[in-house]
Amino acid sequence: MKKQELIHLHSLLAQVQHHYEAEADSEVEHDRYADLGVKPTSIHKSKTDHKEAVFALATELTTEMAEATDEPRPMAAD
């Protein structure tokens, strides 16, 4: 994958994170991602840096979503 494609994927994952946080009304735990200091707009960072950030963000998003689906949901009123 080219650097430009990784940056695009990184941007998409960041949008998914923001959308999920808005819909779930909670924040995604993203300490590892934040510690990397690589944002989608950090175009000066290396391809390897963006790849690591993509994996960190994807892992943290899927972990959060998996935990949210394990919680019991309230029954809908008929």
N, CA, C and O atoms as CSV, one atom per row, in Angstrom:
chain,resi,resn,atom,element,x,y,z
A,1,MET,N,N,0.850,-1.170,0.000
A,1,MET,CA,C,0.000,0.000,0.000
A,1,MET,C,C,0.897,1.235,0.000
A,1,MET,O,O,1.896,1.293,0.717
A,2,LYS,N,N,0.534,2.197,-0.797
A,2,LYS,CA,C,1.302,3.440,-0.888
A,2,LYS,C,C,1.015,4.335,0.307
A,2,LYS,O,O,-0.010,4.199,0.974
A,3,LYS,N,N,1.942,5.254,0.565
A,3,LYS,CA,C,1.778,6.179,1.691
A,3,LYS,C,C,0.485,6.976,1.552
A,3,LYS,O,O,-0.243,7.145,2.530
A,4,GLN,N,N,0.198,7.457,0.378
A,4,GLN,CA,C,-1.008,8.249,0.156
A,4,GLN,C,C,-2.260,7.436,0.480
A,4,GLN,O,O,-3.213,7.965,1.054
A,5,GLU,N,N,-2.262,6.162,0.117
A,5,GLU,CA,C,-3.394,5.289,0.422
A,5,GLU,C,C,-3.529,5.058,1.933
A,5,GLU,O,O,-4.642,5.019,2.458
A,6,LEU,N,N,-2.401,4.905,2.625
A,6,LEU,CA,C,-2.431,4.750,4.079
A,6,LEU,C,C,-2.978,6.000,4.756
A,6,LEU,O,O,-3.758,5.905,5.704
A,7,ILE,N,N,-2.575,7.159,4.275
A,7,ILE,CA,C,-3.083,8.415,4.838
A,7,ILE,C,C,-4.588,8.510,4.618
A,7,ILE,O,O,-5.318,8.965,5.498
A,8,HIS,N,N,-5.048,8.086,3.458
A,8,HIS,CA,C,-6.487,8.100,3.173
A,8,HIS,C,C,-7.225,7.143,4.114
A,8,HIS,O,O,-8.259,7.501,4.679
A,9,LEU,N,N,-6.700,5.942,4.280
A,9,LEU,CA,C,-7.300,4.971,5.192
A,9,LEU,C,C,-7.287,5.506,6.626
A,9,LEU,O,O,-8.258,5.336,7.364
A,10,HIS,N,N,-6.211,6.138,7.008
A,10,HIS,CA,C,-6.081,6.741,8.330
A,10,HIS,C,C,-7.177,7.794,8.526
A,10,HIS,O,O,-7.806,7.849,9.583
A,11,SER,N,N,-7.401,8.613,7.523
A,11,SER,CA,C,-8.458,9.637,7.584
A,11,SER,C,C,-9.834,9.002,7.725
A,11,SER,O,O,-10.659,9.474,8.508
A,12,LEU,N,N,-10.083,7.952,6.985
A,12,LEU,CA,C,-11.376,7.269,7.057
A,12,LEU,C,C,-11.606,6.662,8.443
A,12,LEU,O,O,-12.707,6.750,8.988
A,13,LEU,N,N,-10.572,6.050,9.008
A,13,LEU,CA,C,-10.711,5.475,10.342
A,13,LEU,C,C,-10.960,6.555,11.391
A,13,LEU,O,O,-11.728,6.343,12.329
A,14,ALA,N,N,-10.318,7.703,11.238
A,14,ALA,CA,C,-10.552,8.811,12.166
A,14,ALA,C,C,-12.002,9.288,12.062
A,14,ALA,O,O,-12.615,9.626,13.074
A,15,GLN,N,N,-12.549,9.317,10.855
A,15,GLN,CA,C,-13.953,9.701,10.676
A,15,GLN,C,C,-14.883,8.663,11.298
A,15,GLN,O,O,-15.894,9.017,11.905
A,16,VAL,N,N,-14.545,7.392,11.149
A,16,VAL,CA,C,-15.339,6.327,11.771
A,16,VAL,C,C,-15.323,6.492,13.285
A,16,VAL,O,O,-16.351,6.335,13.944
A,17,GLN,N,N,-14.146,6.811,13.836
A,17,GLN,CA,C,-14.040,7.017,15.276
A,17,GLN,C,C,-14.945,8.162,15.731
A,17,GLN,O,O,-15.687,8.011,16.702
A,18,HIS,N,N,-14.894,9.277,15.058
A,18,HIS,CA,C,-15.715,10.431,15.434
A,18,HIS,C,C,-17.207,10.126,15.295
A,18,HIS,O,O,-18.004,10.511,16.151
A,19,HIS,N,N,-17.578,9.440,14.226
A,19,HIS,CA,C,-18.975,9.073,14.021
A,19,HIS,C,C,-19.445,8.111,15.108
A,19,HIS,O,O,-20.525,8.287,15.672
A,20,TYR,N,N,-18.644,7.105,15.397
A,20,TYR,CA,C,-19.005,6.130,16.426
A,20,TYR,C,C,-19.151,6.803,17.785
A,20,TYR,O,O,-20.102,6.526,18.516
A,21,GLU,N,N,-18.217,7.682,18.126
A,21,GLU,CA,C,-18.285,8.378,19.408
A,21,GLU,C,C,-19.552,9.227,19.514
A,21,GLU,O,O,-20.167,9.304,20.578
A,22,ALA,N,N,-19.933,9.855,18.420
A,22,ALA,CA,C,-21.151,10.669,18.418
A,22,ALA,C,C,-22.394,9.795,18.558
A,22,ALA,O,O,-23.318,10.141,19.294
A,23,GLU,N,N,-22.419,8.673,17.861
A,23,GLU,CA,C,-23.583,7.778,17.904
A,23,GLU,C,C,-23.689,7.046,19.236
A,23,GLU,O,O,-24.786,6.874,19.769
A,24,ALA,N,N,-22.552,6.615,19.771
A,24,ALA,CA,C,-22.549,5.842,21.017
A,24,ALA,C,C,-22.536,6.742,22.244
A,24,ALA,O,O,-22.721,6.273,23.366
A,25,ASP,N,N,-22.317,8.027,22.030
A,25,ASP,CA,C,-22.239,8.996,23.120
A,25,ASP,C,C,-21.192,8.598,24.156
A,25,ASP,O,O,-21.410,8.715,25.362
A,26,SER,N,N,-20.052,8.127,23.658
A,26,SER,CA,C,-18.931,7.775,24.519
A,26,SER,C,C,-17.643,7.914,23.724
A,26,SER,O,O,-17.659,7.944,22.493
A,27,GLU,N,N,-16.535,7.999,24.437
A,27,GLU,CA,C,-15.251,8.136,23.762
A,27,GLU,C,C,-14.586,6.777,23.614
A,27,GLU,O,O,-14.686,5.916,24.488
A,28,VAL,N,N,-13.906,6.606,22.492
A,28,VAL,CA,C,-13.136,5.394,22.260
A,28,VAL,C,C,-11.805,5.555,22.985
A,28,VAL,O,O,-11.131,6.576,22.847
A,29,GLU,N,N,-11.434,4.536,23.759
A,29,GLU,CA,C,-10.143,4.531,24.454
A,29,GLU,C,C,-9.056,4.431,23.386
A,29,GLU,O,O,-8.936,3.408,22.712
A,30,HIS,N,N,-8.277,5.478,23.234
A,30,HIS,CA,C,-7.258,5.468,22.179
A,30,HIS,C,C,-5.911,5.977,22.682
A,30,HIS,O,O,-5.283,6.837,22.063
A,31,ASP,N,N,-5.480,5.427,23.820
A,31,ASP,CA,C,-4.205,5.838,24.413
A,31,ASP,C,C,-3.013,5.499,23.525
A,31,ASP,O,O,-2.136,6.335,23.306
A,32,ARG,N,N,-2.986,4.271,23.014
A,32,ARG,CA,C,-1.844,3.864,22.180
A,32,ARG,C,C,-1.776,4.723,20.918
A,32,ARG,O,O,-0.704,5.177,20.517
A,33,TYR,N,N,-2.926,4.935,20.306
A,33,TYR,CA,C,-2.988,5.764,19.102
A,33,TYR,C,C,-2.527,7.186,19.416
A,33,TYR,O,O,-1.742,7.761,18.661
A,34,ALA,N,N,-3.000,7.752,20.508
A,34,ALA,CA,C,-2.624,9.119,20.884
A,34,ALA,C,C,-1.135,9.219,21.199
A,34,ALA,O,O,-0.491,10.217,20.875
A,35,ASP,N,N,-0.592,8.180,21.831
A,35,ASP,CA,C,0.839,8.186,22.167
A,35,ASP,C,C,1.731,8.224,20.931
A,35,ASP,O,O,2.857,8.718,20.990
A,36,LEU,N,N,1.234,7.706,19.824
A,36,LEU,CA,C,2.030,7.707,18.588
A,36,LEU,C,C,2.221,9.120,18.044
A,36,LEU,O,O,3.243,9.412,17.422
A,37,GLY,N,N,1.253,9.988,18.271
A,37,GLY,CA,C,1.353,11.364,17.801
A,37,GLY,C,C,1.263,11.515,16.292
A,37,GLY,O,O,1.783,12.475,15.722
A,38,VAL,N,N,0.601,10.565,15.652
A,38,VAL,CA,C,0.442,10.605,14.193
A,38,VAL,C,C,-1.036,10.778,13.894
A,38,VAL,O,O,-1.851,9.928,14.251
A,39,LYS,N,N,-1.376,11.859,13.250
A,39,LYS,CA,C,-2.756,12.123,12.854
A,39,LYS,C,C,-2.847,12.011,11.334
A,39,LYS,O,O,-1.824,12.041,10.650
A,40,PRO,N,N,-4.055,11.883,10.802
A,40,PRO,CA,C,-4.195,11.796,9.342
A,40,PRO,C,C,-3.589,13.005,8.626
A,40,PRO,O,O,-3.150,12.894,7.482
A,41,THR,N,N,-3.566,14.141,9.289
A,41,THR,CA,C,-3.016,15.354,8.675
A,41,THR,C,C,-1.502,15.450,8.811
A,41,THR,O,O,-0.900,16.401,8.311
A,42,SER,N,N,-0.881,14.492,9.472
A,42,SER,CA,C,0.578,14.490,9.651
A,42,SER,C,C,1.254,13.904,8.414
A,42,SER,O,O,1.859,12.833,8.472
A,43,ILE,N,N,1.147,14.608,7.312
A,43,ILE,CA,C,1.651,14.067,6.043
A,43,ILE,C,C,3.177,13.983,6.004
A,43,ILE,O,O,3.734,13.282,5.160
A,44,HIS,N,N,3.850,14.685,6.901
A,44,HIS,CA,C,5.300,14.635,6.952
A,44,HIS,C,C,5.815,13.374,7.642
A,44,HIS,O,O,6.999,13.050,7.542
A,45,LYS,N,N,4.930,12.661,8.341
A,45,LYS,CA,C,5.323,11.423,9.015
A,45,LYS,C,C,5.525,10.324,7.981
A,45,LYS,O,O,5.001,10.397,6.869
A,46,SER,N,N,6.279,9.322,8.355
A,46,SER,CA,C,6.621,8.251,7.416
A,46,SER,C,C,5.448,7.301,7.173
A,46,SER,O,O,4.461,7.293,7.910
A,47,LYS,N,N,5.589,6.520,6.136
A,47,LYS,CA,C,4.590,5.505,5.801
A,47,LYS,C,C,4.460,4.519,6.957
A,47,LYS,O,O,3.353,4.099,7.295
A,48,THR,N,N,5.575,4.150,7.559
A,48,THR,CA,C,5.579,3.227,8.689
A,48,THR,C,C,4.824,3.812,9.882
A,48,THR,O,O,4.098,3.095,10.571
A,49,ASP,N,N,4.995,5.110,10.124
A,49,ASP,CA,C,4.281,5.769,11.220
A,49,ASP,C,C,2.774,5.718,10.995
A,49,ASP,O,O,2.012,5.432,11.918
A,50,HIS,N,N,2.352,5.993,9.778
A,50,HIS,CA,C,0.920,5.958,9.467
A,50,HIS,C,C,0.377,4.532,9.551
A,50,HIS,O,O,-0.747,4.316,10.005
A,51,LYS,N,N,1.171,3.570,9.116
A,51,LYS,CA,C,0.742,2.171,9.188
A,51,LYS,C,C,0.530,1.766,10.646
A,51,LYS,O,O,-0.466,1.119,10.970
A,52,GLU,N,N,1.447,2.137,11.515
A,52,GLU,CA,C,1.317,1.822,12.936
A,52,GLU,C,C,0.095,2.518,13.540
A,52,GLU,O,O,-0.618,1.934,14.357
A,53,ALA,N,N,-0.140,3.757,13.136
A,53,ALA,CA,C,-1.302,4.507,13.637
A,53,ALA,C,C,-2.606,3.870,13.159
A,53,ALA,O,O,-3.565,3.779,13.925
A,54,VAL,N,N,-2.651,3.435,11.922
A,54,VAL,CA,C,-3.849,2.778,11.373
A,54,VAL,C,C,-4.150,1.510,12.161
A,54,VAL,O,O,-5.297,1.278,12.544
A,55,PHE,N,N,-3.134,0.690,12.407
A,55,PHE,CA,C,-3.343,-0.542,13.163
A,55,PHE,C,C,-3.784,-0.254,14.595
A,55,PHE,O,O,-4.668,-0.932,15.120
A,56,ALA,N,N,-3.179,0.738,15.224
A,56,ALA,CA,C,-3.549,1.090,16.602
A,56,ALA,C,C,-4.994,1.575,16.664
A,56,ALA,O,O,-5.764,1.144,17.522
A,57,LEU,N,N,-5.354,2.466,15.760
A,57,LEU,CA,C,-6.715,3.010,15.757
A,57,LEU,C,C,-7.737,1.934,15.429
A,57,LEU,O,O,-8.789,1.864,16.065
A,58,ALA,N,N,-7.443,1.104,14.455
A,58,ALA,CA,C,-8.366,0.028,14.083
A,58,ALA,C,C,-8.558,-0.948,15.242
A,58,ALA,O,O,-9.678,-1.388,15.502
A,59,THR,N,N,-7.486,-1.284,15.930
A,59,THR,CA,C,-7.571,-2.197,17.072
A,59,THR,C,C,-8.407,-1.599,18.189
A,59,THR,O,O,-9.256,-2.276,18.770
A,60,GLU,N,N,-8.166,-0.334,18.487
A,60,GLU,CA,C,-8.899,0.311,19.569
A,60,GLU,C,C,-10.376,0.492,19.229
A,60,GLU,O,O,-11.233,0.364,20.104
A,61,LEU,N,N,-10.678,0.787,17.972
A,61,LEU,CA,C,-12.076,0.914,17.542
A,61,LEU,C,C,-12.807,-0.426,17.635
A,61,LEU,O,O,-13.915,-0.498,18.166
A,62,THR,N,N,-12.190,-1.476,17.122
A,62,THR,CA,C,-12.861,-2.777,17.134
A,62,THR,C,C,-13.018,-3.309,18.553
A,62,THR,O,O,-14.012,-3.967,18.859
A,63,THR,N,N,-12.052,-3.034,19.418
A,63,THR,CA,C,-12.167,-3.445,20.815
A,63,THR,C,C,-13.342,-2.749,21.476
A,63,THR,O,O,-14.141,-3.383,22.166
A,64,GLU,N,N,-13.447,-1.446,21.266
A,64,GLU,CA,C,-14.538,-0.666,21.845
A,64,GLU,C,C,-15.886,-1.146,21.320
A,64,GLU,O,O,-16.834,-1.291,22.092
A,65,MET,N,N,-15.980,-1.391,20.025
A,65,MET,CA,C,-17.243,-1.830,19.433
A,65,MET,C,C,-17.625,-3.225,19.915
A,65,MET,O,O,-18.802,-3.505,20.138
A,66,ALA,N,N,-16.638,-4.096,20.075
A,66,ALA,CA,C,-16.915,-5.450,20.564
A,66,ALA,C,C,-17.422,-5.404,21.999
A,66,ALA,O,O,-18.351,-6.129,22.356
A,67,GLU,N,N,-16.814,-4.551,22.823
A,67,GLU,CA,C,-17.255,-4.419,24.213
A,67,GLU,C,C,-18.669,-3.848,24.274
A,67,GLU,O,O,-19.467,-4.252,25.120
A,68,ALA,N,N,-18.978,-2.923,23.391
A,68,ALA,CA,C,-20.311,-2.307,23.381
A,68,ALA,C,C,-21.380,-3.315,22.977
A,68,ALA,O,O,-22.507,-3.238,23.465
A,69,THR,N,N,-21.057,-4.249,22.106
A,69,THR,CA,C,-22.048,-5.235,21.678
A,69,THR,C,C,-22.241,-6.329,22.708
A,69,THR,O,O,-23.247,-7.037,22.665
A,70,ASP,N,N,-21.301,-6.488,23.639
A,70,ASP,CA,C,-21.425,-7.478,24.700
A,70,ASP,C,C,-22.343,-7.011,25.825
A,70,ASP,O,O,-22.823,-7.824,26.615
A,71,GLU,N,N,-22.587,-5.708,25.900
A,71,GLU,CA,C,-23.445,-5.168,26.950
A,71,GLU,C,C,-24.908,-5.505,26.650
A,71,GLU,O,O,-25.327,-5.471,25.494
A,72,PRO,N,N,-25.684,-5.831,27.689
A,72,PRO,CA,C,-27.107,-6.089,27.450
A,72,PRO,C,C,-27.819,-4.820,27.001
A,72,PRO,O,O,-27.540,-3.727,27.493
A,73,ARG,N,N,-28.724,-4.980,26.079
A,73,ARG,CA,C,-29.461,-3.840,25.540
A,73,ARG,C,C,-30.841,-3.811,26.179
A,73,ARG,O,O,-31.426,-4.862,26.442
A,74,PRO,N,N,-31.366,-2.614,26.432
A,74,PRO,CA,C,-32.708,-2.518,26.995
A,74,PRO,C,C,-33.747,-3.048,26.000
A,74,PRO,O,O,-33.595,-2.916,24.786
A,75,MET,N,N,-34.783,-3.638,26.537
A,75,MET,CA,C,-35.850,-4.160,25.695
A,75,MET,C,C,-36.674,-3.003,25.135
A,75,MET,O,O,-36.945,-2.031,25.840
A,76,ALA,N,N,-37.064,-3.109,23.885
A,76,ALA,CA,C,-37.887,-2.080,23.253
A,76,ALA,C,C,-39.333,-2.259,23.698
A,76,ALA,O,O,-39.833,-3.378,23.818
A,77,ALA,N,N,-39.984,-1.140,23.938
A,77,ALA,CA,C,-41.396,-1.187,24.333
A,77,ALA,C,C,-42.252,-1.465,23.103
A,77,ALA,O,O,-42.042,-0.867,22.047
A,78,ASP,N,N,-43.201,-2.357,23.237
A,78,ASP,CA,C,-44.091,-2.684,22.100
A,78,ASP,C,C,-45.288,-1.800,22.096
A,78,ASP,O,O,-46.145,-1.926,21.220
